[in-house]
């Protein structure tokens, strides 16, 4: 990726480049001053490259490198050389750059948390400094994954004769269940636009107009109470099909999921996906989108506890329980901790509850 500030990225150079003169730019990940030699890890979104400075070769340049701080933005020129102590954990670990020129593009204050995979920053601090958090590998991987999934979704649906149609954001309020966000109009004082809860009206117009297969990856807006899987604005793959039956819809979007896993994660599903109708899902799991990974199905206990003189059970339509293996001996403190954990908005991320 050749530009005015670099001939290569920091994840690109290999042994085949040894001897070449290169120019790199990026952020200082960390520095190591070994007394007479300074090593700097230079980072961009493509990876890390080690820079080498030697006091015996250029004392002034080595001294300048020793003053670099974390997250300084720099541009360097140098020669690609084979590393004497190789790092097998990164793709560029067999080479380093013997730097001949160093240009500090921007100094940086010490970050409030370390820009590392295992950072010392809590979630609230990282969200406050989101531009720093996005420099870490995990958020970067998440954004790249989202990009790849979006790209492959477009490819698949286009191959299935869907056309992408962008629908308006400023619309008339629609009679769906959730509350609309509203936008005041300057040109029409006292009147408002609504932000769409979904493109429902527009995709129905497209079907009536003969565009039998429509899709878009679209923002939806709902001014409603938050849920674990729902934010005030969220993105969905919105589709509509005409002249089809239920089986056509299920097969089309099972095909989409299989395509995404194959193209993005190289995981291939050959068998048909298991299916469960609404009645079975509600009966076994109490949800129309059950998480079947844990096998925690409802066990109906009506025959054992109803009509035994306990009013709550006697009057209940159904009494069910789930089997939580290994939890029979939980103390009250552990149960309270479990209850508090489940009530957290980010509960899905915290699967370490079994370590209590």
SVG drawing of the C-alpha trace seen along z (x, -y; Angstrom):
<svg xmlns="http://www.w3.org/2000/svg" viewBox="-56 -27 86 63">
<polyline fill="none" stroke="black" stroke-width="0.4" points="0.0,0.0 2.2,-2.8 1.3,-6.4 3.3,-9.5 4.1,-8.3 4.6,-4.6 5.7,-2.0 4.4,0.9 2.1,1.6 3.3,2.8 1.9,6.3 3.3,6.8 7.1,7.2 8.6,10.7 12.0,12.4 11.6,11.9 11.9,8.1 15.3,8.3 17.6,5.7 14.9,3.4 14.6,-0.2 11.2,-0.9 9.1,-3.7 6.6,-2.8 4.2,-4.9 2.1,-4.2 1.7,-4.3 4.3,-3.4 3.1,-0.3 6.0,0.0 9.7,-0.7 12.6,1.4 15.8,-0.4 18.5,2.2 21.3,-0.3 23.0,-1.1 20.1,0.3 16.5,-0.7 13.7,1.4 10.3,0.0 7.2,1.9 5.3,-0.1 1.6,0.6 -1.1,-0.1 -4.3,1.8 -2.4,4.4 0.0,5.5 3.3,4.8 6.9,4.3 9.9,4.0 12.2,1.1 15.9,1.3 18.2,-1.6 21.9,-1.2 23.8,-3.8 27.1,-2.7 25.6,-3.4 23.8,-6.6 23.8,-7.9 21.6,-10.9 18.9,-8.8 19.1,-6.1 18.6,-8.8 15.6,-10.2 14.1,-6.8 14.6,-6.3 12.4,-9.3 9.4,-8.0 6.3,-7.4 3.4,-5.0 1.0,-6.1 3.4,-8.6 2.6,-8.8 5.8,-8.4 7.1,-7.8 10.4,-6.0 12.7,-5.0 15.1,-2.1 16.4,1.2 14.6,4.5 16.9,7.0 16.6,10.5 16.0,10.5 18.5,12.3 15.9,13.1 12.8,14.1 9.2,13.7 7.0,16.6 3.8,15.0 3.5,12.3 3.7,12.6 6.5,10.0 8.5,11.7 11.4,12.8 12.4,9.3 13.1,5.9 13.8,2.4 17.2,0.9 16.1,-2.7 18.0,-5.4 15.4,-8.3 12.8,-9.0 10.1,-11.6 7.8,-12.2 4.5,-13.2 2.6,-13.7 3.5,-13.3 0.9,-11.8 0.0,-12.0 0.2,-8.8 -3.0,-6.8 -5.4,-6.3 -5.2,-2.5 -2.8,-0.3 -3.6,0.3 -3.2,4.1 -5.3,7.2 -5.4,7.7 -5.9,4.0 -6.0,2.6 -8.9,0.3 -12.4,1.1 -15.4,0.9 -16.6,-2.5 -13.1,-4.0 -12.6,-2.4 -16.0,-3.8 -15.0,-7.3 -11.9,-7.0 -13.4,-5.0 -11.0,-6.3 -8.2,-4.7 -10.1,-1.5 -10.6,-1.0 -6.9,-0.8 -6.9,2.5 -6.9,5.8 -10.3,7.1 -12.4,4.1 -10.5,4.0 -11.2,7.7 -14.9,7.0 -15.1,4.2 -13.3,6.3 -15.7,9.2 -18.7,6.9 -17.2,5.6 -16.6,9.1 -20.1,10.2 -21.7,7.1 -19.7,7.7 -20.6,11.4 -24.2,10.7 -24.4,8.3 -22.7,11.0 -25.0,13.8 -28.3,11.9 -27.4,10.3 -26.6,13.9 -30.2,14.8 -31.7,12.0 -32.3,9.6 -31.8,5.9 -30.7,3.4 -33.0,0.4 -32.2,-2.4 -35.4,-3.6 -35.9,-7.0 -35.0,-7.8 -37.3,-10.8 -40.8,-9.4 -44.3,-9.6 -44.9,-7.8 -46.0,-4.2 -48.4,-2.2 -46.0,0.4 -45.6,1.4 -42.6,-0.6 -42.3,-4.4 -40.8,-6.4 -37.9,-8.8 -39.1,-12.2 -37.1,-14.9 -38.5,-18.5 -38.9,-20.2 -37.5,-23.8 -39.4,-24.4 -42.7,-23.3 -42.7,-24.6 -44.6,-22.3 -44.4,-19.3 -42.1,-16.3 -40.6,-13.5 -40.3,-10.0 -37.3,-7.8 -38.3,-4.3 -38.6,-1.4 -38.0,0.7 -38.6,0.2 -41.9,2.1 -44.1,-0.3 -41.5,-0.9 -40.7,2.8 -44.4,3.5 -44.6,0.8 -41.7,2.4 -43.5,5.8 -46.7,4.2 -44.6,2.5 -43.2,5.8 -39.7,5.7 -40.1,9.3 -36.8,9.6 -35.6,6.6 -33.0,6.2 -30.9,3.7 -28.6,3.6 -30.4,0.9 -30.6,-1.2 -33.7,-0.9 -34.7,-3.2 -36.9,-2.5 -37.5,-4.8 -38.2,-2.0 -36.8,-0.5 -33.4,1.2 -33.1,5.0 -30.0,7.2 -30.2,7.5 -31.8,4.2 -30.4,0.7 -32.1,-2.6 -30.6,-2.2 -29.6,1.1 -28.8,2.6 -30.7,5.5 -30.6,7.3 -34.0,6.4 -35.5,8.5 -38.8,9.1 -39.8,11.7 -42.9,12.2 -44.4,15.3 -42.8,17.6 -43.9,20.0 -42.5,20.6 -40.1,23.2 -38.6,20.8 -37.9,18.2 -36.4,20.7 -34.1,22.2 -33.0,18.8 -31.8,17.6 -30.4,20.9 -28.3,20.6 -27.3,17.1 -26.1,18.3 -24.2,21.2 -22.6,18.8 -21.4,16.4 -19.9,19.1 -18.1,20.6 -16.8,17.4 -16.0,15.5 -14.9,18.3 -14.2,21.2 -16.7,23.3 -18.9,25.5 -22.3,26.8 -23.5,29.6 -26.5,30.9 -29.8,29.1 -30.3,26.9 -32.7,28.4 -36.0,26.6 -38.4,26.0 -41.9,24.5 -43.2,21.8 -45.3,24.0 -42.4,26.4 -40.0,23.5 -42.4,21.9 -43.2,25.3 -39.5,26.4 -37.8,23.0 -40.4,20.3 -38.9,18.2 -39.5,17.9 -35.7,17.5 -34.3,20.1 -30.7,20.6 -30.3,24.3 -26.6,24.5 -27.1,25.2 -29.9,27.7 -31.8,26.0 -35.3,27.0 -38.5,26.5 -39.5,29.5 -43.3,29.4 -44.0,30.0 -47.7,29.4 -48.5,33.1 -46.2,32.8 -47.0,29.4 -50.5,28.3 -53.5,28.9 -51.2,29.4 -52.5,26.5 -49.9,24.0 -51.9,21.1 -49.4,19.8 -48.8,23.2 -52.5,24.1 -53.6,21.0 -50.7,21.1 -51.5,22.0 -48.2,24.0 -45.3,24.7 -42.0,25.3 -38.4,25.7 -35.0,26.0 -32.1,28.3 -28.9,26.3 -26.3,28.9 -23.8,28.3 -25.9,25.6 -27.8,27.7 -25.5,26.7 -25.4,23.0 -25.5,20.8 -27.8,17.8 -24.9,15.6 -24.1,17.4 -27.8,17.2 -27.9,13.5 -24.8,13.0 -26.3,15.1 -29.5,12.9 -27.5,9.7 -25.4,11.0 -28.4,11.9 -29.8,8.4 -26.7,6.8 -27.3,5.3 -24.1,6.9 -25.0,10.4 -24.3,12.2 -20.7,11.3 -20.1,12.8 -19.9,16.5 -17.6,16.9 -20.4,17.3 -19.5,20.9 -16.3,19.7 -18.2,18.2"/>
</svg>
